């Protein structure tokens, strides 16, 4: 098992406000890039219409109807 030891340096009172502000900005940009460049796009996986199981059950030539909200 590894032991990780960290030491923190005392921060002057005025520098605390600046470092907190900088950490908030860094946190914002980290969340922004994680959200803006998220590789998961659910609309690419949405199926419109019958899939392979439906075709296996009904045959390839069976007609199907889309509802008006699907158009």
Secondary structure, 3 states (H helix, E strand, C coil): CCCCCCCCCCCCHHHHHHHHHHHHHHHHHHHHHHHHCCCCCHHHCCCCCCCHHHHHHHCCCCCCCCCHHHC
